[in-house]
Amino acid sequence: MEKKLAELKQRLLEASDLNAAAAVLGWDQAVYMPPGGAASRGRHLATLSKLSQEKATDPAIGKLLDELEPYAASLDPDSDDARFITVSRRNYEKAVKVPPALVGELSQNGAVSYGVWAEARPKNDFAATQPYLEKTLDLSRRLANCFPGYDHIADPLIDFQDYGMKASSIRALFAELREQLVPLVHTVTSQESIDDACLHEHFPENDQKAFGEKVIRAYGYDFHRGRQDKTHHPFATKFGWGDVRITTRFKENDLGEGLFSTLHESGHAMYEQGINPDYEGGSLDGGVSAGVHESQSRLWENLVGRSLPFWEHYYPQLQATFPAQLGRVSLEKFYRAINKVQRSLIRTDADEVTYNLHVMIRFDLEMQLLEGSLAVKDLPEAWHARYESDLGLRAPGDENGVLQDVHWYSGLIGGVFQGYTLGNIMSGLFFSQALQAHPNITEEMRQGQFGTLHGWLKENIYRHGSKYTADELIQRVTGGPLTIAPYMHYLRTKFGALYGV
Ligand code: ZN
């Protein structure tokens, strides 16, 4: 049996190696590749993904899993091997249900649709994208229908990203959040607006980069097993336990842009760097869900990186880096500027309080598209109507409306957006648990020390990779199910104090 288990691990490792090679090509494409490389790079990536898919769905894997079934039943169900077999079976059974032709069509359509969107967005030309979006919707439905027996057609798509969640459970959670969030948004945005002009002086890029790297080094991001480069859209990517990279972008007239995206991506990367190295390339490697992953990035970006204790330590250093720009700006003024709340049109620029309203709009529209109650041609107007009712704003065109996010234009419709808000909710939950276990974390932040917090996250979340489902992880850490209470408490306390309400 040990030999069969070793063979299973070897086969899955080879599939994972092909994906890692594809990730290197993807990173290069975003960081260094000249534009002329696009066509052949697309082909390289398609070939690797086809080979990896073939390896991962090889019937020999199914046979090994069947043979290992009695062995798995004899193991401690909480052991790494038992969990490895369980997760491998789940992944395999999902993968074999999707015909290779559909996988190919999805990746082909994603690439073409992305290209059309990238040209259409600056021209405000939704009509150009409409036929591709219709095709994406059709493919998303076909993918969902590879998993019959669902309650809601989005369920299989949500399951890919946030295993264990369903449209119904997310709707219930979001409804509860919305009920508490809307009055908070209303209260805060009816106070006097915060002046954040101090963030929009000229901040030379190299100084921004050095400052951000100093912070994430202190957080515990390991540069010996990572690096940071520049891209259009920041991301974190993993090639192996010893190589987890991040990318960022800078705007010289917007200090927050580069700094907070660096802190955000470092959170994703520290999660991956902290996974048990024994899991490398296997079914337990990698963060467990989109929601848990986002909780780690948001925790370091917002709950730490936009907190007052953090800046009590770092603000004098930031002032020393930018004396002409910030020398005469007080800590209080700066802290208020980086936490300014306002109703806005763009999700990625949104503050902590309004952010989830942007996500919920997208989630609801996705559900309606999949259900067939909203046609793609009516999507731009449905978007504007929701922004008017939820945020009281209407974008002048589709560029800053339905064309603003890449997600629907490069992959699937459905299963994509819920992870952002789940992550915010979980960030509040996990952080409150860490503080309960170690009340000295706040004082350490004031000293620019993050070892206790990082250690707690590593012990309770990072090292487990995908060994436990998100639900199990939350249960283990908190002793209960996912709840919005700690997150709402965090928002109310922080923004209540900031806005004097
Ligand atoms: Zn993220």
Boltz pocket constraint, residues with backbone or C-beta under 6 A from the ligand:
constraints:
  - pocket:
      binder: B
      contacts: [[A, 264], [A, 268], [A, 293], [A, 294], [A, 297]]
      max_distance: 6.0
